[in-house]
């Protein structure tokens, strides 16, 4: 009964949110002199349209509309809040493109292309595309900062759905210092060899829900960085890429925290990693209460990995005695094939170690018929039940571990039927 009541409240909240969007005034960027031919710089037209939307004094929800069948070239552009209306809607139906080469960027020192700052109760949705034109950044060394494509800073009650994100110079979507975030039905793609093109980066944010999306890039499909808590990540199709990662945490001796992360019903195909936790030596803090459940693997490397000796290339890392503490991590119902013999790796710090690691119902086989897989582990304690390959350093458990409840949902966790159609991943 309690579940039904909660579902009804979620449905009502989200339905009300959608109906408010429909009723508001629409501000088309074309009305503010945007051209949309893909060659003309439309940045200032977008800024003028945004100022009108954000400054609208209305009880309805004003909409910034980016029309379909148009391509809008934008230089680095900031959409600043707070806005006068309680909610704001950005409807992306057309295509947004970045300058074609680093030399064409007017703000060389910026590290973000499109930024939303302090815009609360913001909805960004539509059938359009955001193209970072990153290929020229990947292939050459330039003096400019390589920018993220889309950044949300301090945007509470954020809803992001439906868009296609391609070829960012760096991370495609960055979410920082936000509370109550709902992300769904996105497609995020970049070539497998494109450097640092994370799908979604999250930092210093809580109550974040990400689901029903396809992410295939040259780096982490989703990266969960310090300051994050209460995250639900479900039905993500990941690959190519570096998997779903907690971290990296603790670089340059930093204090880092991540807790209450629930990853469920996700699939990994041809990825460099499956589910990963990575920390630098010398850091402090903790990563705890993290669950990976109902994960499916197809020729994934490093299917399950905790690496407390992470050292991204070229840093010349030295051994240090301190580390971010990792505890209460659960791996449940993980099945599929590995492209490496060492399918499970627990490489934990000799001083803090990894505590209370639980493995239950794990069945990973080689994608090469007849090849035997193995698990390696150092400085770890916990339990293992029905796990293949066998993790000998964990105590055998004859009973299944209790499946934990996910973190509390954000207010806009709508039933799937309310959103754009999406094919099941698993």
N, C-alpha and C positions, 0 to 999 in steps of 0.2 A: 504494500500500500504506500509506503514511504517512497519507493522508487517511482511509482506512478505519479505521485504528487510532485516530486521533483521534476520528472520529465514534463509534466504539464506546465509547470512554472517556467522551465527552460523554453518550451514551445511558445508559450504566451509572450515571454519577454522578447524572443527573437522575431515572432510574427509582428508584434507591435513595432519593433524596430524597422522591419521591412515596410510596413504600411506607412510609417512616417516618412520614409525616404520617397515613396511614390507621390506624396502629397505636396512636397516642397517646390520652391521656385527653382528653375533650371537656368544656369549661366553657362552658355556654350562659349568655348574659347574662340570660336569663329566670330562672335560678336565683339571681341576685344582685339580684332585685327590679326588673329592667327591665320596663316596661309595654308599650312598642311600639305605642302608639295614635296617635303623631304629634303629640300635644299635651303629654304629660307629659315633663318634663325627665329623661332617663335617664342623664345624664352620670355621676353618682356610682355608679350600678349598673355602668356600663361600667368605671369605675376600679376598683371592687372585683373585678370579674371578671378584669380585666387583672392585678391584683396577685396573684390566685390562680394565673393561668396563668404569669406571669413568675417567681413564687416556687416553682413546682412542681419538686421535686427528683425527676427521673425520667430514665431512659435513653431513654424514648420521646419523641415530639414532642407536647407539649400543644397543644390547639386552643382558641382563643377563637372560639365560634360565635355568629354573629348570624343568628337564624333567619329563614326566608323568611316571606312573607305578613305581615310586621310592619314598621312604620315607627317608627324611633327618633329622637326629637328630642335633639340633643346641643348643649350649649354648647361653647366651646373646650375640648378635652380632650387631655391629654398621656399617651402610652403610653411610659413610660420603661424603659430597660434599664440595665445588662446584666441578662439573665435567668439563672436557675440552670441551666435545661436548655440543651443545646447548640443546639437548634433550637426555633423557635416558629412556630406556624401561626395565622393569623387568617382565618377563613372567613366571608365576607360574602355571605349569601344573601338577606337582607332589604334594607330601604332605610334609609339614614342621611340625615337632613335637618338643616340648620342652622337657627338662629332665623330667623324670617320677615322681620324688618326689622332695620336696624342698631340701633334703639332697644331691641330685645329681647335684644341681646348683653349678657351680664353682665361680660365682660372687654373693654372698649372699646379698650384699648391693645394688645391682642394682634394680631400680624400673620399668625397661622396659626389655622385652625380645628382640624384634627386633626393631631397631631404624633407621630411615632415617633422616639425618640432613643436611639442607642447600643444598638439591638437587632440583634444579629448573627444570621446564618442565619435571617432572617425571611422567611416566605412569607405574602403577602396575596393571596387569590384568591376566586373565587366568581362567582355569576351576579347579584349584587346591584347596587345603585345608590348612588352618593354624590352628593347634591344640595345644592349650596352656596347655593341660593336667592338668587342674586346680583342679581336684577333691581332690587331696591330700592336696592342700593348703586350701581348704574350710573347711575341716573336722578337722584340727588340728591347734594349736597355735605354730607358729615357730618364731625364732628370725629374720629370713630374712624379707626384705620388700616383700610384695606380689606384683608381677609385672604386669603391663599392657602387653598385647601381642604385639601390633603393634603400634608404635608411629611415627608420622610425625612432625618434628620440623623445622620451617622456610623453608618449601618446597612450593614455589609459583608456580602457574599453575600445580596443582597436579590433576591427573586423576586416580581413583581407581575403578575398575569394575570387576564383574564376580566371585569373589572368595567366598569360604565358610570359615567362621571363627567359631571355636567351642571351648568351654570350657576354656576360658582364666582364669588364676588365679584371675585377677581383670578385668579392662575394656578391651574390645576386640580391639577397635581402638581408638586412641587418636590423635587429630589434634590440633596443637598449633602453634600460630604465623605464620599462612599460609594465603596467599591471592590467590583468584581464584582457588577454589577447586571444583571438580566434582566427586561425588560418586554415583554409580548406580549398580543395579543388584547384590547386595550382599545378602548372607544368613548368619545370625549371630545367633548362638544358644548356650544356656547353660541351665541347669536345673532351674526351677522356684525358688528353694530354695538356689541357689548358691549366696553367698553374694558379692555385689558390682561389679557384672559382667556387667556393662553398655555395651550397644552395641557400640555406638559412642559417645565419649566425644569431645566437641569442646570448645576451649578457645582462646582468643586473636586473632581471625581470622575473615576475612571478605570476602564477595562475595563467599559464600559456597552454593553449590547446592547438595542436597541429595535426591535421589528418587528411586522408583521402587525396593524396597528391603524388605525382611522379617527379622524381628528382634524379637527374643523371648529369654529372659534371666532372670536373677534374680534381675535386677535393671532397671534403666532407659533405654528404647530403644534408645533414643537420649537425651543427656544432653547438654544444651547450657549454657556455663559458662561465666564469666566476660570477657569483651573485645571483644565481638562478635557483628557484625553488618552485615546487608544485607545477610540474610540467607533465602533460599528457601528450604522447606522440603515438598515433595509431594509423593503421592502413597506409603506410608510406611504401611506395615502390622505389627502391634505391638501386642505381646502377646505370652507367659506370660511376665510379667515385670512390671515396674513402670510408664509406659506411656512415653510421650514426655514432658520433663521438661525444663523450663527456670530456671536455678539455680541448686544448691542453690547459693545465692548471699549474700555478706556482712558478711561472717563468721569472727569472731574475730575483728569486727569493720572495716573491709576492705571497701574501696571505689570500687564499682563495677558498670559496665555499660553494658547494652544490648539494642540494638535498631534495628528496621527494620527486624522483623522476620515474615515470612509468612509460615504457616503450612496449607496444603490443601490436600484434598482427601486421608486422612489417616484413618485407621481402628484400633480399639482396642478391643481385645477379652480376657476377663478374667484377665484384668490388675488391679493392685493395684490403679492406677490412669489413667485418660484419658489424658487431656491436663492440665498441671500444671505449676504454677509459684510459686517459693518458695524462701523466703529470711529470713535471720537470723535477730534477733533484734540487734540493735547497729551498724549496717552497714550504709553506705551512698552511694550516687550515684543514678542511675535510671535504670529502665527497661521500655521502652516505644515503642510505635508503633509496637504492636504485634498482629497478626491476626491468628485466627484459623477458618478455613472455610471448609465446606463439610466434616465433621468428622462423622464417623459411629462407634457406640458403641455396643458391645455385652457383657452383664453381666460385665461391667467395674465398679469398685469401684471409688468413688471420680471422677466422670465423668468430671466435671469442677471444678477446685480448684485454688484459690490464697491463699497462706498461708504465711503471714508475721511474723508468730511466729514459723517458722520451727526450730526444735531443734532435730537433729539426736540423737538417743538414747544414754543416759549416759553422756550428757554434762552438765546437771544441769543448764540449761539456766535461767538467771534472766531477769526480765522485764527492758527494756531500752527505752529511749524516742526517739531515732533516728532509722531510717530504710531506706532501699533503696526505693526510690519513684517509685511507679507503676502508669503508666498513659497510656491512649490511647490504650486500649486493646479491640479487637473486637472478638466476638464469633458469627459466622454466619452459618446457615444451619447445625446444630449439632443434630443428631437423633440416636435413638437406645435404649438399655436397660441398666439399672443400677442394680448392685448387692447390693447396699446400699440404705437405705431410704433417706439419705441426699445426693442427687445426685449433687447438686450445693453448693459449699462452698466458700464464700468470707470472709476470716478472715484477715482483714486489720488493720494495726497499728493505734492506736488511735490518734497519733500526725500527721502523714503524710497522712494516708488513701490511698485509691486507687481512682484515678480520671479518669473521662471520660471512664467508662467501658460501652461498647455497646453490647447488646444481641439482636439478630434478628433471628427469625425462628428456635427456639430451641424446640425440642420435645423428651424428655427423659421419658420413662416409666419404671416400675419395671419389672425385669425378673421373678418376682413372680406374677402370675395373681391376679389382684384385690388389690394388695398392693399399697398404696398411697406414693408418693415421696414428698419431700419438699426441699426447698432451704434455706440456712442460710447466713446472711451477716451482717458484722459489718464495719462501717467507710468506706463507699463506696458511690460514686455518679456516675450517668450515666443514660442510658436509656435502656428500654426493650420493645421489640415488638414481639408478638406472641411467648411467652416463656412458656414452660411447663417442670417442675413445675414452678409456678409463683414466680418471684423474687420481692417481695413486696417493697424492699428498693430502687429499681430503678424506675425512672420516666417512666410512660407509654408513648410509642411513637406510633403514628398511621401510620407512614410511615417507610418503610424499610431504613436502613442506607445504604449509598453508599458503594459498595464493593471496597476496595482499590486495587490499582495495586501492584503486588509483587515487591520486590527489583530488581534492575538490575541483569540480569543473568551473570554468569561467562562465559568466552569465550568458554568453552568446553561443554556447555549445548546442546548436540546433540539431534536431533530427536530420539524418541524411536526406530525407525526402524533400526538405525545404530548399536544398541547395541544387546546383547544377548536376546533371546525371554524371555518374562516375562508375566505371567498371570495377568490380571486385578485383583485388590484387591477388588473393590467395584462395 
